[in-house]
């Protein structure tokens, strides 16, 4: 999940440099969503492992 987020950020940066504002904005939005989903899943997995012990 984090790898996809980084990929979309790189796509957004390249698109912004080349002047494709719409694509850059969409890629940034997707990267933000994927990053926050990654953070939530990471925290849930940490909590699950702590409760298991």
Phi and psi in radians as a Rosetta constraint file:
Dihedral C 1 N 2 CA 2 C 2 CIRCULARHARMONIC -1.164 0.35
Dihedral N 2 CA 2 C 2 N 3 CIRCULARHARMONIC -0.608 0.35
Dihedral C 2 N 3 CA 3 C 3 CIRCULARHARMONIC -1.110 0.35
Dihedral N 3 CA 3 C 3 N 4 CIRCULARHARMONIC -0.710 0.35
Dihedral C 3 N 4 CA 4 C 4 CIRCULARHARMONIC -1.133 0.35
Dihedral N 4 CA 4 C 4 N 5 CIRCULARHARMONIC -0.685 0.35
Dihedral C 4 N 5 CA 5 C 5 CIRCULARHARMONIC -1.078 0.35
Dihedral N 5 CA 5 C 5 N 6 CIRCULARHARMONIC -0.789 0.35
Dihedral C 5 N 6 CA 6 C 6 CIRCULARHARMONIC -1.129 0.35
Dihedral N 6 CA 6 C 6 N 7 CIRCULARHARMONIC -0.678 0.35
Dihedral C 6 N 7 CA 7 C 7 CIRCULARHARMONIC -1.062 0.35
Dihedral N 7 CA 7 C 7 N 8 CIRCULARHARMONIC -0.789 0.35
Dihedral C 7 N 8 CA 8 C 8 CIRCULARHARMONIC -1.194 0.35
Dihedral N 8 CA 8 C 8 N 9 CIRCULARHARMONIC -0.571 0.35
Dihedral C 8 N 9 CA 9 C 9 CIRCULARHARMONIC -1.124 0.35
Dihedral N 9 CA 9 C 9 N 10 CIRCULARHARMONIC -0.730 0.35
Dihedral C 9 N 10 CA 10 C 10 CIRCULARHARMONIC -1.129 0.35
Dihedral N 10 CA 10 C 10 N 11 CIRCULARHARMONIC -0.733 0.35
Dihedral C 10 N 11 CA 11 C 11 CIRCULARHARMONIC -1.064 0.35
Dihedral N 11 CA 11 C 11 N 12 CIRCULARHARMONIC -0.725 0.35
Dihedral C 11 N 12 CA 12 C 12 CIRCULARHARMONIC -1.114 0.35
Dihedral N 12 CA 12 C 12 N 13 CIRCULARHARMONIC -0.731 0.35
Dihedral C 12 N 13 CA 13 C 13 CIRCULARHARMONIC -1.136 0.35
Dihedral N 13 CA 13 C 13 N 14 CIRCULARHARMONIC -0.780 0.35
Dihedral C 13 N 14 CA 14 C 14 CIRCULARHARMONIC -1.119 0.35
Dihedral N 14 CA 14 C 14 N 15 CIRCULARHARMONIC -0.739 0.35
Dihedral C 14 N 15 CA 15 C 15 CIRCULARHARMONIC -1.142 0.35
Dihedral N 15 CA 15 C 15 N 16 CIRCULARHARMONIC -0.669 0.35
Dihedral C 15 N 16 CA 16 C 16 CIRCULARHARMONIC -1.153 0.35
Dihedral N 16 CA 16 C 16 N 17 CIRCULARHARMONIC -0.712 0.35
Dihedral C 16 N 17 CA 17 C 17 CIRCULARHARMONIC -1.129 0.35
Dihedral N 17 CA 17 C 17 N 18 CIRCULARHARMONIC -0.644 0.35
Dihedral C 17 N 18 CA 18 C 18 CIRCULARHARMONIC -1.445 0.35
Dihedral N 18 CA 18 C 18 N 19 CIRCULARHARMONIC -0.097 0.35
Dihedral C 18 N 19 CA 19 C 19 CIRCULARHARMONIC 1.651 0.35
Dihedral N 19 CA 19 C 19 N 20 CIRCULARHARMONIC 0.205 0.35
Dihedral C 19 N 20 CA 20 C 20 CIRCULARHARMONIC -1.623 0.35
Dihedral N 20 CA 20 C 20 N 21 CIRCULARHARMONIC 1.461 0.35
Dihedral C 20 N 21 CA 21 C 21 CIRCULARHARMONIC -1.138 0.35
Dihedral N 21 CA 21 C 21 N 22 CIRCULARHARMONIC -0.713 0.35
Dihedral C 21 N 22 CA 22 C 22 CIRCULARHARMONIC -1.131 0.35
Dihedral N 22 CA 22 C 22 N 23 CIRCULARHARMONIC -0.765 0.35
Dihedral C 22 N 23 CA 23 C 23 CIRCULARHARMONIC -1.181 0.35
Dihedral N 23 CA 23 C 23 N 24 CIRCULARHARMONIC -0.686 0.35
Dihedral C 23 N 24 CA 24 C 24 CIRCULARHARMONIC -1.113 0.35
Dihedral N 24 CA 24 C 24 N 25 CIRCULARHARMONIC -0.731 0.35
Dihedral C 24 N 25 CA 25 C 25 CIRCULARHARMONIC -1.134 0.35
Dihedral N 25 CA 25 C 25 N 26 CIRCULARHARMONIC -0.728 0.35
Dihedral C 25 N 26 CA 26 C 26 CIRCULARHARMONIC -1.156 0.35
Dihedral N 26 CA 26 C 26 N 27 CIRCULARHARMONIC -0.749 0.35
Dihedral C 26 N 27 CA 27 C 27 CIRCULARHARMONIC -1.137 0.35
Dihedral N 27 CA 27 C 27 N 28 CIRCULARHARMONIC -0.641 0.35
Dihedral C 27 N 28 CA 28 C 28 CIRCULARHARMONIC -1.143 0.35
Dihedral N 28 CA 28 C 28 N 29 CIRCULARHARMONIC -0.741 0.35
Dihedral C 28 N 29 CA 29 C 29 CIRCULARHARMONIC -1.084 0.35
Dihedral N 29 CA 29 C 29 N 30 CIRCULARHARMONIC -0.757 0.35
Dihedral C 29 N 30 CA 30 C 30 CIRCULARHARMONIC -1.121 0.35
Dihedral N 30 CA 30 C 30 N 31 CIRCULARHARMONIC -0.732 0.35
Dihedral C 30 N 31 CA 31 C 31 CIRCULARHARMONIC -1.089 0.35
Dihedral N 31 CA 31 C 31 N 32 CIRCULARHARMONIC -0.696 0.35
Dihedral C 31 N 32 CA 32 C 32 CIRCULARHARMONIC -1.105 0.35
Dihedral N 32 CA 32 C 32 N 33 CIRCULARHARMONIC -0.793 0.35
Dihedral C 32 N 33 CA 33 C 33 CIRCULARHARMONIC -1.080 0.35
Dihedral N 33 CA 33 C 33 N 34 CIRCULARHARMONIC -0.814 0.35
Dihedral C 33 N 34 CA 34 C 34 CIRCULARHARMONIC -1.107 0.35
Dihedral N 34 CA 34 C 34 N 35 CIRCULARHARMONIC -0.655 0.35
Dihedral C 34 N 35 CA 35 C 35 CIRCULARHARMONIC -1.146 0.35
Dihedral N 35 CA 35 C 35 N 36 CIRCULARHARMONIC -0.763 0.35
Dihedral C 35 N 36 CA 36 C 36 CIRCULARHARMONIC -1.213 0.35
Dihedral N 36 CA 36 C 36 N 37 CIRCULARHARMONIC -0.593 0.35
Dihedral C 36 N 37 CA 37 C 37 CIRCULARHARMONIC -1.132 0.35
Dihedral N 37 CA 37 C 37 N 38 CIRCULARHARMONIC -0.713 0.35
Dihedral C 37 N 38 CA 38 C 38 CIRCULARHARMONIC -1.057 0.35
Dihedral N 38 CA 38 C 38 N 39 CIRCULARHARMONIC -0.789 0.35
Dihedral C 38 N 39 CA 39 C 39 CIRCULARHARMONIC -1.087 0.35
Dihedral N 39 CA 39 C 39 N 40 CIRCULARHARMONIC -0.773 0.35
Dihedral C 39 N 40 CA 40 C 40 CIRCULARHARMONIC -1.096 0.35
Dihedral N 40 CA 40 C 40 N 41 CIRCULARHARMONIC -0.818 0.35
Dihedral C 40 N 41 CA 41 C 41 CIRCULARHARMONIC -1.124 0.35
Dihedral N 41 CA 41 C 41 N 42 CIRCULARHARMONIC -0.633 0.35
Dihedral C 41 N 42 CA 42 C 42 CIRCULARHARMONIC -1.132 0.35
Dihedral N 42 CA 42 C 42 N 43 CIRCULARHARMONIC -0.791 0.35
Dihedral C 42 N 43 CA 43 C 43 CIRCULARHARMONIC -1.131 0.35
Dihedral N 43 CA 43 C 43 N 44 CIRCULARHARMONIC -0.729 0.35
Dihedral C 43 N 44 CA 44 C 44 CIRCULARHARMONIC -1.089 0.35
Dihedral N 44 CA 44 C 44 N 45 CIRCULARHARMONIC -0.698 0.35
Dihedral C 44 N 45 CA 45 C 45 CIRCULARHARMONIC -1.196 0.35
Dihedral N 45 CA 45 C 45 N 46 CIRCULARHARMONIC -0.626 0.35
Dihedral C 45 N 46 CA 46 C 46 CIRCULARHARMONIC -1.121 0.35
Dihedral N 46 CA 46 C 46 N 47 CIRCULARHARMONIC -0.789 0.35
Dihedral C 46 N 47 CA 47 C 47 CIRCULARHARMONIC -1.113 0.35
Dihedral N 47 CA 47 C 47 N 48 CIRCULARHARMONIC -0.687 0.35
Dihedral C 47 N 48 CA 48 C 48 CIRCULARHARMONIC -1.126 0.35
Dihedral N 48 CA 48 C 48 N 49 CIRCULARHARMONIC -0.708 0.35
Dihedral C 48 N 49 CA 49 C 49 CIRCULARHARMONIC -1.234 0.35
Dihedral N 49 CA 49 C 49 N 50 CIRCULARHARMONIC -0.554 0.35
Dihedral C 49 N 50 CA 50 C 50 CIRCULARHARMONIC -1.266 0.35
Dihedral N 50 CA 50 C 50 N 51 CIRCULARHARMONIC -0.639 0.35
Dihedral C 50 N 51 CA 51 C 51 CIRCULARHARMONIC -1.254 0.35
Dihedral N 51 CA 51 C 51 N 52 CIRCULARHARMONIC -0.561 0.35
Dihedral C 51 N 52 CA 52 C 52 CIRCULARHARMONIC -1.117 0.35
Dihedral N 52 CA 52 C 52 N 53 CIRCULARHARMONIC -0.539 0.35
